[in-house]
């Protein structure tokens, strides 16, 4: 196998790893948004009576994991504040263009696909963890007032939450597509003639969730099932028969 093929394979493997991380983080964010929406819907009366009504919900926290003394290097994005490649072969920042996360001068992993020279080696890597926290209705409301638009009513708050959920779902779908395409490219390099469809790749993600059984995996499986249903509908439309699957029920 030539050095160029090995380089491409490493780059594809790094992209897949990064996209799978984005999928997992996206599903967690979708789950958090669903929890917030359920609280707003189910506790509307309580909230009306007491704006400080408390509830428990998951929240993402970003940790810095010390890697000094490990002899390993990392590629962190200064703009996205995230780890794009771990462990990385290149310690020097001026060599980050050669990092497996880079393609044509840009990162294939970080959310903004930043330039290679926006990336550095640090003595730490970033890791996302989920923690259980207490919040109030006002906490939710202020977040959406700040991030999306001025929320005037209870219904407009629900609408804003629903819109954010749809946006996160779209991002997850994009990451799944990128990971699947990279995996199929890897199969081409290995001369395997069994490329995965979008639906098949989502099924692999579902199987992985069911195998690992991490906290709230059932909620993530439900969200993946919903994305798979959309992918199946698109596949049926592209095949020219939108009723495929429905006729057999």
Secondary structure per residue as TSV (DSSP state, phi and psi in degrees):
chain	resnum	aa	ss	phi	psi
A	1	X	-	360.0	129.7
A	2	X	-	-70.9	161.9
A	3	X	H	-62.5	-35.9
A	4	X	H	-66.2	-41.9
A	5	X	H	-64.3	-40.9
A	6	X	H	-62.8	-39.3
A	7	X	H	-64.5	-45.4
A	8	X	H	-63.1	-41.7
A	9	X	H	-62.4	-43.4
A	10	X	H	-63.5	-40.0
A	11	X	H	-64.3	-41.9
A	12	X	H	-66.3	-41.4
A	13	X	H	-62.9	-38.9
A	14	X	H	-67.5	-40.2
A	15	X	H	-62.0	-44.5
A	16	X	H	-60.7	-45.1
A	17	X	H	-59.5	-45.2
A	18	X	H	-65.8	-42.0
A	19	X	H	-66.7	-37.7
A	20	X	H	-64.5	-35.6
A	21	X	H	-64.0	-43.4
A	22	X	H	-61.5	-39.5
A	23	X	H	-62.0	-47.7
A	24	X	H	-62.9	-43.8
A	25	X	H	-66.4	-39.0
A	26	X	H	-64.7	-41.6
A	27	X	H	-63.9	-38.5
A	28	X	H	-63.5	-42.7
A	29	X	H	-65.0	-39.5
A	30	X	H	-62.7	-40.1
A	31	X	H	-64.6	-41.5
A	32	X	H	-62.5	-42.9
A	33	X	H	-63.1	-40.4
A	34	X	H	-62.5	-40.3
A	35	X	H	-61.8	-43.1
A	36	X	H	-63.1	-43.3
A	37	X	H	-64.2	-41.6
A	38	X	H	-63.5	-38.4
A	39	X	H	-64.5	-45.3
A	40	X	H	-61.7	-41.7
A	41	X	H	-71.8	-48.3
A	42	X	H	-78.3	-23.0
A	43	X	T	-115.1	25.1
A	44	X	H	-57.0	-42.7
A	45	X	H	-67.2	-42.5
A	46	X	H	-62.8	-41.1
A	47	X	H	-66.6	-39.5
A	48	X	H	-61.4	-34.7
A	49	X	H	-82.1	-29.2
A	50	X	-	-149.0	103.8
A	51	X	T	-67.3	-14.5
A	52	X	T	-94.9	13.9
A	53	X	-	-53.6	127.5
A	54	X	E	-100.0	149.5
A	55	X	E	-144.5	164.1
A	56	X	E	-106.1	138.0
A	57	X	E	-150.9	156.7
A	58	X	E	-76.7	151.2
A	59	X	E	-146.0	142.9
A	60	X	E	-87.8	132.7
A	61	X	E	-121.6	139.5
A	62	X	E	-101.0	125.5
A	63	X	E	-106.9	152.2
A	64	X	E	-101.8	116.5
A	65	X	E	-97.2	118.5
A	66	X	E	-66.5	126.2
A	67	X	-	-118.8	8.2
A	68	X	T	-64.4	138.0
A	69	X	T	87.4	-3.3
A	70	X	T	-87.1	-17.1
A	71	X	T	77.3	9.6
A	72	X	-	-111.7	155.0
A	73	X	E	-116.2	163.1
A	74	X	E	-137.7	157.1
A	75	X	E	-118.0	107.8
A	76	X	E	-108.7	140.8
A	77	X	E	-89.9	124.6
A	78	X	T	-70.6	-31.5
A	79	X	T	-81.0	-45.2
A	80	X	T	-85.0	-11.4
A	81	X	T	55.4	50.8
A	82	X	E	-146.2	161.1
A	83	X	E	-91.3	123.8
A	84	X	E	-100.0	-27.6
A	85	X	E	-150.4	123.2
A	86	X	E	-149.2	129.2
A	87	X	E	-78.3	154.1
A	88	X	E	-111.0	151.5
A	89	X	S	-80.5	-16.7
A	90	X	-	-109.5	121.5
A	91	X	-	-87.0	-34.5
A	92	X	S	-82.6	135.0
A	93	X	G	-61.6	-34.0
A	94	X	G	-70.1	-10.8
A	95	X	G	-100.2	3.1
A	96	X	G	-65.0	-16.9
A	97	X	G	-63.9	-23.2
A	98	X	G	-88.7	-6.9
A	99	X	S	-58.0	145.7
A	100	X	T	-65.4	-14.4
A	101	X	T	-81.0	-9.7
A	102	X	E	-97.7	143.7
A	103	X	E	-145.0	121.2
A	104	X	T	54.6	37.7
A	105	X	T	87.5	-3.0
A	106	X	E	-124.1	155.5
A	107	X	E	-78.7	136.1
A	108	X	S	-89.9	-5.5
A	109	X	S	-107.7	-49.6
A	110	X	S	-66.4	154.9
A	111	X	T	-61.4	-31.7
A	112	X	T	-98.4	5.3
A	113	X	-	50.6	52.2
A	114	X	-	-69.4	163.8
A	115	X	B	-63.4	153.2
A	116	X	G	-60.2	-34.2
A	117	X	G	-81.3	5.6
A	118	X	G	-88.3	3.2
A	119	X	E	-113.9	143.8
A	120	X	E	-140.1	164.1
A	121	X	-	-94.0	130.6
A	122	X	-	-122.6	176.8
A	123	X	S	-89.8	13.2
A	124	X	E	-149.3	161.0
A	125	X	E	-125.1	158.4
A	126	X	E	-92.8	144.0
A	127	X	E	-143.4	136.0
A	128	X	E	-95.9	132.8
A	129	X	E	-129.9	155.3
A	130	X	E	-105.6	130.1
A	131	X	E	-125.6	155.5
A	132	X	E	-93.6	125.3
A	133	X	E	-130.9	162.9
A	134	X	E	-101.8	135.8
A	135	X	E	-139.0	169.8
A	136	X	E	-116.0	168.7
A	137	X	H	-56.3	-39.7
A	138	X	H	-63.5	-32.3
A	139	X	H	-60.1	-45.6
A	140	X	H	-62.8	-50.3
A	141	X	H	-58.1	-45.0
A	142	X	H	-64.8	-34.7
A	143	X	H	-63.6	-42.5
A	144	X	H	-77.6	-30.1
A	145	X	H	-63.1	-41.3
A	146	X	H	-74.6	-43.3
A	147	X	H	-90.9	-26.2
A	148	X	T	-121.4	-65.2
A	149	X	-	-164.2	170.8
A	150	X	-	-70.3	117.2
A	151	X	-	-92.9	116.0
A	152	X	-	-95.8	-37.4
A	153	X	S	-126.9	168.2
A	154	X	H	-60.0	-42.1
A	155	X	H	-67.6	-39.2
A	156	X	H	-66.7	-30.7
A	157	X	H	-65.3	-45.5
A	158	X	H	-61.1	-40.7
A	159	X	H	-63.1	-40.6
A	160	X	H	-65.9	-40.2
A	161	X	H	-64.2	-43.5
A	162	X	H	-61.4	-41.5
A	163	X	H	-63.5	-42.3
A	164	X	H	-64.7	-38.0
A	165	X	H	-60.1	-44.9
A	166	X	H	-62.9	-39.0
A	167	X	H	-65.5	-41.8
A	168	X	H	-66.2	-38.6
A	169	X	H	-62.5	-39.4
A	170	X	H	-64.6	-40.7
A	171	X	H	-63.6	-41.6
A	172	X	H	-62.3	-43.5
A	173	X	H	-61.3	-41.4
A	174	X	H	-62.8	-40.9
A	175	X	H	-66.8	-39.5
A	176	X	H	-62.1	-43.5
A	177	X	H	-61.2	-45.7
A	178	X	H	-62.5	-43.4
A	179	X	H	-64.5	-42.4
A	180	X	H	-65.0	-44.5
A	181	X	H	-62.3	-39.0
A	182	X	H	-67.4	-39.8
A	183	X	H	-64.7	-41.3
A	184	X	H	-66.6	-33.6
A	185	X	H	-65.5	-38.2
A	186	X	H	-61.4	-40.1
A	187	X	H	-64.1	-37.0
A	188	X	H	-62.5	-42.9
A	189	X	H	-62.3	-37.4
A	190	X	T	-84.1	4.7
A	191	X	T	60.5	35.3
A	192	X	-	-98.7	132.4
A	193	X	-	-103.2	45.5
A	194	X	-	-135.0	62.5
A	195	X	-	-61.6	143.1
A	196	X	-	-83.2	140.8
A	197	X	-	-80.3	168.9
A	198	X	H	-59.3	-44.5
A	199	X	H	-63.1	-42.9
A	200	X	H	-63.7	-37.8
A	201	X	H	-67.5	-40.4
A	202	X	H	-63.2	-38.0
A	203	X	H	-61.6	-36.2
A	204	X	H	-63.7	-40.9
A	205	X	H	-63.5	-40.1
A	206	X	H	-64.1	-45.5
A	207	X	H	-60.2	-38.4
A	208	X	H	-65.3	-42.1
A	209	X	H	-61.4	-44.5
A	210	X	H	-68.8	-28.2
A	211	X	H	-77.0	-43.2
A	212	X	H	-79.4	-31.2
A	213	X	-	51.8	46.9
A	214	X	-	-73.7	162.9
A	215	X	T	-50.0	133.3
A	216	X	T	63.8	28.3
A	217	X	H	-65.8	-30.6
A	218	X	H	-63.5	-37.4
A	219	X	H	-65.8	-40.5
A	220	X	H	-67.5	-36.7
A	221	X	H	-61.8	-42.2
A	222	X	H	-60.5	-41.6
A	223	X	H	-68.6	-38.9
A	224	X	H	-65.9	-36.7
A	225	X	H	-62.6	-39.1
A	226	X	H	-65.7	-41.5
A	227	X	H	-65.9	-38.6
A	228	X	H	-63.8	-38.5
A	229	X	H	-62.5	-40.7
A	230	X	H	-65.1	-41.9
A	231	X	H	-64.0	-38.1
A	232	X	H	-66.2	-39.2
A	233	X	H	-63.3	-44.0
A	234	X	H	-63.5	-38.8
A	235	X	H	-64.2	-40.6
A	236	X	H	-64.9	-39.2
A	237	X	H	-65.4	-41.1
A	238	X	H	-68.7	-25.4
A	239	X	T	-81.5	-7.9
A	240	X	T	88.8	5.8
A	241	X	-	-136.1	88.1
A	242	X	T	-66.3	-12.0
A	243	X	T	-93.0	0.1
A	244	X	T	-58.3	132.2
A	245	X	T	97.1	-40.9
A	246	X	T	-76.5	-36.9
A	247	X	T	-67.4	-25.5
A	248	X	T	-87.4	-6.9
A	249	X	-	-78.2	360.0
